[in-house]
Amino acid sequence: MLYSLKYTDSMPDWKAGYSRAWFIGIRPAYKDDKGLLFHEIEHVCHWWYSLGFSSILYLISKRFRL
């Protein structure tokens, strides 16, 4: 799966990581946390599988968010 990984602290304090499309950001303190990385990669996989349509569904559908 194609993704771009960056270790950064530029996110809200309560987040350890995030994914936007194929970009993944993880706090440097969690650099060795394989579970967090694989969790974010799974979000990227969903994004690629739906060709970005999942982003639109997330915004407009409460059922999709559940």
N, C-alpha and C positions, 0 to 999 in steps of 0.2 A: 504494500500500500504506500502510495506517495504522500509524504507529509514533511513539513518543515518544523524543526524543533528549536526553541530558543529558551534559554534559562534567563529569567528576568524577575524583578521584584515589582514591575509596574502593573499591578493589579490590585483590587481591593484587599484589605488586610485579611478578610475571612476566606479568601481563595488560596488553594495550594497550586492550582493549575487551571487552564482553560483551553478550549479549542474553538477556532473560528475558521470555517471551511477546512482547508488543509494545513492551517497554522496551529501549532501547539505551543503554549507558553507554560513553563513550570518554574516555580521558585527555586533558586539555587540550593536552598536548604533541603529540598526534596529531590535532588539530583539522582540519588541512588534508589529512589522509590519506584521499583518496577511496576507495582500494582497501579500507581497513579498514572504512569506513562501508558500502560496498556489500556487503562480506562479512557484516557484521552484519545488514544489511537482508535478505540472502538467508536467514539463520536465521529472521528474523521472517516472511518469506514462507512458509517451510516450516511454521511454527507456525500461521499463519492457514489455510494450505491443508488442514492436518489438524485444524483446530479444536481445537488443543491436545493432540490424541491423540499427537502425536510426542513430547511431554514424557514421557508415560507409557511409550511404547515405549522411549525412551532409557534409562529407569530399569530396565526389566525384561528387555531383550533385548540381548545382546552383538552379535548379527548386525546389529541396527539401528544400533548405534554405529559399526560399520565402514562 
